[in-house]
Amino acid sequence: MSEESVKRCLLVFALPALLAAAPTPLVVGSVRDQYGLPISGARVAAESASASTDAQGTFALRAADVRQITITCAYCAPLTLAVTPDEPVVALVRRYDSLAQESPSDRDAASLPYAHAESIAALKPFTVLENSSHALPGPQISDRGASSRGALVSDNGIPLYDLASNQSPFVAFPAYAAQRVSWLPPSDAFLYGDLAGGGTVLTQTHAADAWSGVAAAGSSSAARAGQTLDTTAWSAAASHDENDDRVRADASFRVPLGDDAFDVSALAARDNFAPASQHLTTSDNGIALTYTSMRQNRVSASLIADGGGYDGATPSLDYYAKWSDVQAQAGVTTTAPIQFFLDGGARASSGYYWTTGTSLPLTAGTVAQTRVDVGAQTSGERYSARLGLGAFDLRYAGGSAGARSVLDGGMIAPSFSGSYAFDAHWKIDVQASESFALPTMLEAFVYPPEGPGLNFDRNLLFAQTLSYGDLRRFRAAVTTLSERVSGLDTGTIHSAGVSAQWQVAPALSLRAWLLRDNDFTEPSETLYRFGARPRPSTVGSYWLTYESAGLRIDALYRRDLLDYGADPHFDASISAPISSGLRIFGATERRAGARTFTIGLRALAP
C-alpha cells in the first residue's frame, strides 16, 4: 500500500474523532427585562439544545446552525428571537412585576399613591397596619399581627428605638422619602432582640438610580432629592400638610479596602405635628459605622448610636421625652455549604418621660443589654434552613418620682426557619421561634415594681405559609400564625390569611390578600401605655395595576386599622412620562380618616 493510501485510511478513521474534538459553535447573549435589569435562571432553547442565564443574565448556548431561539422564565412572557450568525443576542423579555416578588418592588414604591413609608410597607401580604388618631403612639405595623407592640424599624441600617414611650418610628420619614421597603421575618428576632418579634421593616431612602427627585403639591406638598453613586449616597426630603411638617437629611459613604469595606451612615430628621390646640415636635438622629470583611469567612463589626425625643402640649398639660441608644456588635459567618455563625453585642440605652399638669411624675432610667447568638444555615436547589439560638441578659435601673429600682432579667430565644419546594410550583415556609419585647420607661417604673425581677413580653410563635405558582400568570398563598404571649401582656394571637397575585393580561394585574387577626392579649397588670388596646380584626388589600406604553394606573381598596377599629378606604394614582427620566403623577389617598389629593413630578435617571 502506498504512502498516500495509508494517509487516506488514517483520515477516514480519524475523521469522527476530529469532528468530536472540534469546538461546537456558540450562541451567546444576555436576557434582560423591560427595565433593563438582568434575568437569572431564564431558559434559552434552540431545538434540542438549551442553556440557562447566570446571575448577570448572560448565557452561552452550544448549538450549530441556530436561526432562532426561544426564551422562557418564571412569570415572564415567552419570547422568540431570530439569531444573526457571529452576533451576540440581546433579548428584552417582559417580566410581570406583580408576580416576581411578594412585597412591593422599588418601581411600585415609586408609582403608588402613598407618600408614607408605613402605607407602602403594609402592602406586603399579611401585614397589619394600626394607625392612631392621636400623635402618640402613632402608626405601628407587624407581620401577621405578631407581637402587638409593633415591628422593629431599621432606617438605612440604623434601628429607630424609642425606649421612653415607644412612639412610632415612622415620623422620621417625610412624604416620599422612603424609596425601598422590605421585611425580615419574626423568626429573625434572635439576631437582634427587643421588638423584632413583630418582624423587622428595612427602609431605604436611597434610590437605586444615579439620581432621583420628587416635587408634589396639593392637599400636601413635598420635595425630595437624592443621588446614589458607587461609594456614596445622599438624600434630603421635606413635606408639609395641614397639621404636619417634616424634614430629613441622610447620607452614606463606603471606603473599599480590597476584600474589606468600611461604611458610614448618618441621618437627622425632625417632625412638627400641630393639629388644633396642641402640638408635638419630634427628632430622630443616628450614625452607624460598619466594617465588613469577605475573605475566608465573613466578618463584620459595627457601632451604632441613635437617639431622639419629643416635646408636646395640649390645653391641659405639657409633656417631654428623650431617648438614646448605643450598640456595638461583631460577628463571623463561615462560607462553607453549611454556614455557621456567631455574633455578640452590647447595648446601652437611656430615656425619660415627664409631664406637667398631671399626677404623672418624672420617669427615667437606663437599660443595659448583652447578647450572644449562634447558629447554622444552609440551602439547596429546593430547600433552605436556619437554626439559631440567642441569649440575652437585661438590666434596668431607674424609677419614678425620685424612687429608684434595679430590675434584672434574661431570655433564651431559640429559632428555626426553613422552606422546602415540593416541585417547581408548591413551596412551604415554616417558622418556630421565641422573641421578647421590653417595657418602656413608663411601663417599667410608673407603677413601682413588686420585686427585682424584670417583667417583659415573651412571645412563642409558630407560623407556616403554603404557596403555589403556575410560573406563568398566577401565584397564591395561605398562611397561619399562632403566638402565645406572657409577661406584660398575657394571651394568644391567632391569625390566618390568603393571598393571590394574577396577571390578568400583559398590561393588567391584580394583587389581593385578606388576613383575620385574632389578638386576645390583655395587660397582665396596670400599665401606663399609649394607644388603643388590640382586639380581633380583619385587614387586607385589593390592588389593581394597569401599565402600558409608559402609562401606569394603580387603584387600591384597603382595610387597615385606626385605633384598632376597621378603616376601609380607596386610594388611586396615575403617572405618565413627559420626557426622558421625568414623569408626572396624580394621587389620592385616605390616611387616618383624612383624604388628600396630590399632583407632582418625579425625576429618575434615564
C-alpha positions in Angstrom: 0.0 0.0 0.0 1.4 3.4 -1.0 2.1 6.1 1.5 -0.8 8.2 0.0 -3.3 5.3 0.6 -2.2 4.9 4.2 -2.8 8.7 4.8 -6.3 8.3 3.3 -7.2 5.4 5.5 -5.9 7.2 8.6 -8.0 10.2 7.7 -11.2 8.1 7.3 -10.7 6.5 10.7 -9.7 9.8 12.4 -12.5 12.0 11.0 -15.1 11.2 13.7 -12.7 12.0 16.4 -11.6 15.2 14.8 -15.2 16.3 14.4 -15.9 15.5 18.1 -12.9 17.4 19.2 -13.8 20.5 17.1 -15.4 23.3 19.1 -19.2 23.5 19.0 -20.5 26.8 17.7 -21.8 29.1 20.5 -24.8 31.4 20.6 -24.1 34.0 23.4 -26.0 36.9 24.7 -27.9 38.4 27.6 -31.5 38.4 28.8 -33.0 41.5 30.5 -36.4 42.6 31.5 -38.3 45.6 30.1 -36.5 47.9 32.5 -33.0 46.7 31.6 -32.4 44.5 34.7 -30.8 41.1 34.2 -33.0 38.0 34.5 -31.2 35.0 36.0 -32.4 31.4 35.5 -34.1 32.1 32.2 -34.1 29.1 29.8 -32.7 29.7 26.3 -33.6 26.9 23.8 -32.9 26.1 20.2 -34.3 22.8 19.0 -32.8 20.2 21.4 -30.1 22.4 22.9 -30.8 24.7 25.9 -28.9 26.8 28.4 -29.8 29.0 31.5 -28.8 32.6 32.2 -26.5 33.3 35.1 -26.9 36.0 37.8 -25.9 38.7 35.3 -28.5 37.4 32.8 -25.9 36.1 30.3 -25.9 32.7 28.5 -23.8 30.6 26.2 -25.8 28.1 24.1 -23.8 25.3 22.4 -25.6 24.6 19.1 -24.9 24.8 15.4 -26.9 26.4 12.6 -29.2 28.2 15.0 -31.6 30.6 13.3 -33.9 31.4 16.2 -34.1 30.9 20.0 -37.0 30.7 22.5 -36.6 32.4 25.9 -38.8 31.5 28.8 -38.6 32.4 32.5 -40.8 32.3 35.6 -43.5 34.9 35.4 -42.4 36.3 32.0 -44.0 36.5 28.6 -42.3 33.9 26.3 -40.1 35.4 23.6 -38.8 34.0 20.2 -35.9 35.8 18.6 -34.1 35.5 15.3 -30.3 34.9 15.6 -27.7 36.5 13.4 -24.6 34.4 13.0 -21.5 35.7 14.9 -23.5 38.4 16.7 -24.4 38.3 20.4 -28.1 38.2 21.3 -29.7 41.0 23.3 -33.1 39.9 24.5 -35.6 42.1 26.3 -38.3 40.0 28.0 -41.5 41.3 29.6 -41.4 40.2 33.2 -44.6 40.5 35.3 -43.6 42.7 38.2 -46.7 41.9 40.2 -45.7 38.2 40.4 -41.9 38.5 40.5 -41.9 39.1 44.3 -44.3 39.2 47.2 -43.5 42.7 48.6 -44.0 45.9 46.6 -41.0 46.4 44.3 -38.9 49.6 44.0 -40.9 50.6 41.0 -44.1 50.0 42.9 -42.9 52.3 45.7 -42.1 54.9 43.1 -45.6 54.7 41.5 -48.0 54.1 44.3 -50.3 56.8 45.7 -48.7 56.5 49.1 -46.4 59.2 50.5 -45.7 57.5 53.8 -43.4 54.5 54.4 -45.8 52.6 56.7 -48.5 52.6 54.0 -46.0 51.1 51.4 -44.7 48.5 53.9 -48.2 47.4 54.8 -48.9 46.4 51.2 -46.9 43.2 51.8 -49.4 40.4 52.2 -50.4 39.7 55.8 -49.1 42.9 57.3 -51.2 44.6 60.0 -51.1 48.4 59.9 -52.6 50.1 63.0 -52.9 53.9 62.7 -53.6 56.2 65.7 -55.9 59.2 65.7 -53.6 60.7 68.3 -50.0 61.8 68.0 -48.9 59.1 70.4 -48.2 56.3 69.8 -48.6 56.9 66.0 -48.7 54.2 63.4 -47.4 50.7 64.2 -47.2 47.7 61.9 -46.4 44.0 62.3 -46.1 40.7 60.4 -49.4 38.9 60.6 -50.2 40.7 63.9 -47.3 39.0 65.7 -46.2 40.9 68.8 -48.9 43.6 69.0 -46.4 46.1 70.2 -45.2 46.6 66.6 -42.3 45.7 64.4 -38.7 47.0 64.6 -37.9 49.7 62.0 -34.4 49.8 60.5 -33.7 53.2 58.8 -30.8 52.7 56.4 -29.3 50.2 58.8 -30.0 52.3 61.9 -32.7 50.9 64.3 -35.1 53.6 65.5 -35.6 52.6 69.1 -37.6 54.7 71.5 -37.1 53.4 75.0 -39.0 56.3 76.6 -42.6 55.6 75.4 -42.4 53.6 72.2 -43.5 56.3 69.8 -43.9 55.3 66.2 -40.5 55.5 64.3 -42.3 56.4 61.1 -42.3 60.1 61.9 -38.6 60.1 60.7 -39.8 59.8 57.1 -41.2 62.8 55.3 -43.6 62.2 52.4 -42.0 60.3 49.5 -38.7 59.9 51.5 -38.8 56.0 51.5 -37.6 54.5 48.3 -37.3 50.8 49.2 -39.2 48.9 51.9 -38.6 45.2 52.7 -39.1 42.8 55.6 -37.3 40.3 57.8 -39.5 37.7 59.4 -40.3 37.4 63.1 -38.0 34.3 63.3 -35.0 36.6 62.8 -35.7 38.2 66.2 -33.0 36.2 67.9 -30.4 38.1 65.9 -31.5 41.5 67.3 -33.9 41.1 70.2 -36.3 43.7 71.5 -39.3 44.5 69.3 -38.1 42.3 66.3 -40.7 39.7 67.2 -43.2 41.5 65.1 -40.8 41.4 62.1 -38.2 43.9 61.0 -39.0 46.6 58.4 -35.9 47.5 56.4 -36.4 51.0 55.0 -34.1 52.7 52.5 -34.2 56.3 51.5 -31.6 55.9 48.7 -32.9 55.0 45.3 -31.0 52.6 43.0 -30.8 55.2 40.3 -27.9 57.6 39.9 -30.1 60.5 40.9 -33.8 61.0 41.7 -36.3 63.6 42.9 -39.9 64.4 43.7 -41.8 67.7 43.7 -45.5 67.5 44.8 -48.3 69.8 45.7 -52.0 69.7 46.6 -53.6 68.8 49.9 -50.0 68.3 51.0 -46.7 69.4 49.5 -43.4 67.6 49.4 -39.9 67.8 47.9 -37.1 65.2 47.7 -33.8 64.9 46.0 -31.1 62.2 46.2 -28.1 60.7 44.4 -26.6 57.3 44.5 -23.0 56.7 43.2 -20.6 53.8 43.5 -19.4 54.6 47.1 -21.7 57.4 48.2 -25.4 58.2 48.5 -27.4 61.0 50.0 -31.0 62.2 50.1 -32.9 65.2 51.5 -36.7 65.5 51.9 -39.3 67.8 53.3 -43.1 67.6 53.4 -46.0 69.7 54.7 -49.7 69.1 55.2 -52.4 70.8 57.2 -51.1 69.5 60.6 -47.7 68.0 59.9 -44.3 69.4 58.8 -41.3 67.0 58.4 -37.7 67.5 57.2 -34.9 65.0 56.9 -31.3 64.5 55.5 -29.2 61.4 55.4 -26.0 60.1 53.7 -23.9 57.1 53.5 -20.2 56.6 52.4 -18.2 53.4 51.7 -14.4 53.1 51.8 -13.4 49.9 49.8 -10.4 48.2 51.3 -9.7 45.3 48.9 -11.8 42.4 50.2 -12.9 44.6 53.1 -15.1 47.7 53.3 -15.8 50.4 55.8 -19.3 52.1 55.8 -20.6 55.2 57.4 -24.3 56.1 57.5 -25.9 59.1 59.2 -29.4 60.6 59.5 -31.2 63.6 61.0 -35.0 64.0 61.0 -37.5 66.5 62.5 -41.3 66.4 62.7 -43.7 69.1 63.9 -47.2 67.8 64.4 -49.7 70.7 65.2 -53.4 69.9 65.0 -55.9 72.3 66.6 -55.0 73.4 70.2 -52.0 71.0 70.5 -48.5 70.4 69.1 -45.8 67.7 69.1 -42.3 68.2 67.9 -40.1 65.1 67.5 -36.5 64.5 66.5 -34.5 61.3 65.3 -30.8 61.2 64.8 -28.4 58.3 64.2 -25.0 57.3 62.9 -23.6 53.8 62.0 -20.0 52.7 61.5 -19.7 49.2 59.9 -16.6 47.2 59.0 -17.1 44.1 56.7 -14.5 41.6 55.6 -15.3 39.0 52.9 -12.1 36.9 52.9 -12.1 33.3 54.0 -15.1 34.0 56.2 -17.5 36.9 56.5 -16.5 39.1 59.5 -18.4 42.2 60.5 -18.3 44.7 63.3 -20.4 47.8 63.9 -21.0 50.7 66.2 -24.4 52.4 66.1 -25.6 55.4 68.1 -29.1 56.8 67.7 -31.4 59.0 69.7 -34.3 61.3 69.7 -37.1 62.8 71.7 -40.2 65.0 71.6 -42.0 67.7 73.4 -45.7 68.4 73.1 -48.5 70.3 74.6 -52.3 70.1 74.9 -54.6 72.6 76.6 -54.3 70.7 79.9 -50.6 69.6 80.0 -47.1 69.7 78.6 -45.1 66.6 78.1 -41.5 65.8 77.2 -39.4 62.7 76.4 -35.8 61.9 75.4 -34.1 58.6 74.5 -30.7 57.5 73.4 -29.2 54.1 72.3 -25.7 53.0 71.6 -24.8 49.4 70.5 -21.7 47.6 69.5 -21.6 44.2 67.9 -19.4 41.9 65.9 -19.9 38.5 64.2 -18.4 35.9 61.9 -20.1 33.6 59.4 -18.3 30.8 57.6 -18.6 30.3 53.8 -18.9 26.5 53.7 -22.0 24.9 52.2 -23.3 24.6 55.8 -22.6 28.0 57.2 -22.0 28.6 61.0 -22.4 32.0 62.5 -21.5 33.6 65.9 -22.4 37.1 66.9 -22.1 39.1 70.1 -23.2 42.6 71.1 -23.9 45.1 73.9 -26.4 48.0 74.1 -26.7 50.9 76.5 -30.0 52.8 76.4 -31.5 55.6 78.4 -34.6 57.7 78.4 -37.1 59.8 80.4 -40.7 61.0 80.2 -42.1 63.9 82.0 -45.4 65.8 82.0 -46.8 68.9 83.7 -50.4 69.4 84.8 -51.0 65.7 85.7 -50.1 63.4 88.5 -47.5 61.5 86.3 -44.1 62.3 87.7 -40.7 62.4 86.0 -39.8 58.8 85.0 -36.3 57.9 83.9 -33.9 55.0 83.6 -31.2 53.2 81.8 -31.1 49.7 80.2 -28.1 47.5 79.6 -28.4 44.6 77.2 -25.9 42.0 76.2 -26.5 39.2 73.7 -24.8 36.3 72.0 -26.3 34.3 69.2 -25.1 31.2 67.4 -26.5 29.0 64.7 -26.1 27.3 61.3 -27.8 27.8 57.9 -27.8 26.0 54.6 -29.7 26.0 51.3 -30.0 23.9 48.2 -32.0 24.0 45.0 -35.2 23.0 46.7 -34.7 23.9 50.4 -33.3 26.3 52.9 -32.9 26.1 56.7 -31.6 28.1 59.6 -31.3 27.1 63.2 -30.2 29.7 65.8 -30.2 30.5 69.5 -29.9 33.9 71.1 -29.1 34.5 74.7 -29.9 37.9 76.3 -29.0 39.5 79.6 -31.1 42.5 80.6 -30.7 45.1 83.4 -32.9 48.1 84.1 -32.1 50.9 86.6 -34.3 53.9 87.2 -37.6 54.9 88.7 -40.4 57.5 89.0 -40.9 60.4 91.4 -37.4 60.0 92.9 -37.7 56.3 93.6 -35.0 54.0 92.2 -35.2 50.3 91.3 -32.9 47.8 89.7 -34.6 45.1 87.6 -32.8 42.1 86.1 -33.9 39.6 83.6 -32.8 37.3 80.9 -34.0 35.4 77.8 -33.0 32.4 75.7 -34.5 32.7 72.3 -34.4 29.7 70.0 -35.4 30.0 66.4 -35.9 27.8 63.3 -36.9 28.9 59.9 -37.0 26.8 56.7 -38.5 26.2 53.3 -39.0 23.3 51.1 -40.1 23.2 47.4 -42.1 20.1 46.7 -41.7 20.9 43.0 -41.5 23.9 40.8 -45.0 25.0 41.8 -45.5 24.2 45.5 -43.5 25.5 48.4 -43.9 25.6 52.2 -42.2 28.0 54.6 -42.1 27.3 58.4 -41.1 29.4 61.4 -40.9 28.4 65.0 -39.2 30.9 67.4 -39.2 32.8 70.6 -38.8 36.6 71.0 -39.3 39.4 73.5 -40.5 43.0 73.9 -39.1 45.1 76.7 -41.1 47.6 78.7 -40.7 51.3 78.1 -39.6 53.6 81.0 -43.3 54.3 81.6 -44.3 50.7 81.7 -41.3 49.7 83.9 -41.4 52.4 86.6 -44.6 54.5 86.7 -46.1 51.9 89.0 -43.5 50.5 91.5 -42.3 47.0 90.6 -43.0 44.3 93.2 -39.6 42.8 93.1 -36.2 42.8 91.4 -37.3 40.6 88.5 -37.9 42.4 85.2 -41.3 41.8 83.7 -41.4 41.8 79.9 -43.3 40.2 77.0 -42.2 36.7 75.9 -43.6 35.5 72.6 -43.7 31.9 71.4 -44.5 31.8 67.7 -45.4 29.1 65.2 -46.1 30.2 61.6 -46.4 28.4 58.2 -47.1 29.5 54.7 -48.0 27.2 51.7 -47.6 28.9 48.3 -48.4 27.9 44.8 -47.3 29.4 41.5 -48.0 28.3 37.9 -44.8 30.1 36.8 -46.8 32.0 34.2 -49.5 34.4 35.4 -50.7 33.3 38.9 -49.5 32.9 42.4 -51.4 32.2 45.6 -50.6 31.5 49.3 -52.3 30.6 52.5 -50.7 31.3 55.9 -51.4 30.7 59.6 -49.7 32.1 62.8 -50.1 31.1 66.4 -48.4 33.0 69.2 -48.6 32.7 73.0 -47.7 36.0 74.8 -46.8 36.2 78.5 -45.4 38.9 80.7 -46.5 42.5 80.3 -49.4 41.1 78.2 -51.0 37.7 78.5 -53.0 35.8 75.9 -52.8 34.4 72.5 -52.7 35.7 68.9 -54.1 33.5 66.1 -54.1 34.8 62.5 -54.9 33.2 59.2 -54.9 34.6 55.7 -54.9 34.0 51.9 -53.3 35.9 49.1 -53.4 35.8 45.3 -51.5 37.6 42.5 -52.9 37.3 39.0 -51.6 38.8 35.8 -55.0 39.2 34.2 -53.5 40.4 30.9 -50.0 41.6 29.9 -50.8 45.1 30.9 -53.2 44.4 33.8 -52.5 42.7 37.2 -54.5 42.1 40.4 -52.9 41.6 43.8 -55.2 40.7 46.8 -54.9 39.4 50.3 -57.0 39.1 53.4 -56.0 38.3 57.0 -58.0 37.6 60.1 -56.0 38.6 63.2 -57.5 37.3 66.5 -55.4 39.2 69.1 -56.7 38.1 72.5 -53.8 39.6 74.5 -54.5 41.9 77.5 -52.3 43.7 80.0 -51.5 41.3 82.9 -51.0 44.3 85.3 -51.7 48.0 85.4 -49.6 49.7 82.8 -49.2 53.3 81.6 -49.5 52.8 77.9 -50.4 55.0 74.9 -52.8 53.9 72.2 -55.9 51.6 71.9 -55.9 48.1 73.2 -55.5 45.3 70.5 -58.6 43.4 69.6 -59.7 40.9 66.8 -59.8 42.5 63.4 -59.7 41.8 59.7 -57.2 43.6 57.3 -56.3 43.3 53.7 -56.0 45.0 50.3 -57.1 44.6 46.7 -54.6 46.2 44.3 -55.3 46.7 40.5 -52.4 47.9 38.3 -52.6 48.9 34.6 -49.3 49.6 32.8 -48.8 50.1 29.1 -46.6 52.4 26.9 -45.4 54.2 30.0 -48.8 55.0 31.4 -49.4 53.4 34.9 -52.6 53.4 36.9 -52.9 51.9 40.4 -56.3 51.5 42.2 -56.4 50.1 45.7 -59.1 49.2 48.2 -57.5 48.7 51.6 -58.8 47.7 55.0 -56.3 48.9 57.7 -56.9 49.7 61.4 -57.5 53.0 63.1 -57.3 52.8 66.9 -57.9 49.0 66.3 -61.2 49.7 64.5 -61.8 48.9 60.9 -60.5 51.6 58.5 -61.5 50.7 54.9 -60.5 53.2 52.2 -60.0 53.6 48.4 -56.7 55.1 47.0 -55.5 55.6 43.4 -52.7 57.1 41.4 -51.9 57.7 37.7 -48.5 58.6 36.2 -47.1 59.0 32.7 -43.8 60.1 31.1 -43.4 63.6 29.8 -39.7 63.3 28.9 -36.7 61.0 29.4 -36.4 60.5 33.1 -39.3 62.7 34.1 -42.9 61.6 35.0 -46.0 63.4 36.0 -48.3 61.8 38.6 -51.5 62.4 40.4 -52.7 60.6 43.5 -55.3 60.4 46.2 -55.3 58.5 49.5 -57.1 58.5 52.8 -54.9 58.2 55.9 -56.1 58.1 59.4 -59.5 59.3 58.2 -58.4 62.3 56.2 -58.5 62.4 52.3 -55.6 64.0 50.4 -55.1 64.8 46.7 -51.6 65.4 45.2 -50.1 66.2 41.8 -46.4 66.3 41.1 -43.3 65.4 39.1 -40.9 62.5 39.7 -37.4 62.6 38.2 -35.3 59.4 37.7 -32.0 58.9 35.9 -32.8 57.8 32.3 
